[in-house]
Amino acid sequence: MKLITLLTLCLLASFSQAQNRDNILILGDSLSAGYGIKVEESWPVLLQDKLNELQLDFKVHNASISGQTTAEGVAQINQLLQLTKPKLVILELGANDGLRGLPIMEMQNNLQTMITKSQLSGANVLLVGIRTPANYGRRYGQMFTKSFHQLALKNGISLVPFMLEPLSKLITDQNKPEYIQADGLHPTAKAQPILLNFLMPYINKSI
């Protein structure tokens, strides 16, 4: 709760400095929070740098928290939308639901709630998909992945099918430490520009 309160205060401060700009709200988990690396190396910060470089008048508000579940995202979404008044919401949640083996229908309902609230606020939504590790079972993994596609189709929004796809194509047994941290789950600092380059076409299409 203290972390969420601090995050809210930081967002409020940053928004007060950017009221005349279009806002992008990122609501995610450790994959977007810069877990295990310097915050300035994370892809959301690199996104702001890229938008500045392109002279696009957008302010990125990153509300991602490591360990965040979709239920926790639902608890925050109203306040975050009110604070940031975003043109685009990048919704990157669900990985921790999957890692905890939570019911997929519950995750899907939570994501739907956040999508609906975002759209009602006037924001576009970009849904970022993730996959569960292979040892969670093929059936659960397929249902988990399918839920993101169903939500995107139902709501007419853009979908990144698998956020870590560009890394999966690069990683070999020899170079894995270059792109994935020792926990085997989180991208390294070197991987962040690759993730951003992969996400940019989806972001451009959604803003």
Secondary structure, DSSP 4 states (H G I P E B T S, - for coil): -HHHHHHHHHHHHHHHT-TTSEEEEEEE-HHHHTTTS-GGGSHHHHHHHHHHHTT--EEEEE---TT--HHHHHHHHHHHHHHH--SEEEEE--HHHHHTT--HHHHHHHHHHHHHHHHHTT-EEEEE-----GGG-HHHHHHHHHHHHHHHHHHT-EEES-TTHHHHHH--TTTHHHHB-TTSSSB-GGGHHHHHHHHHHHHHHH-
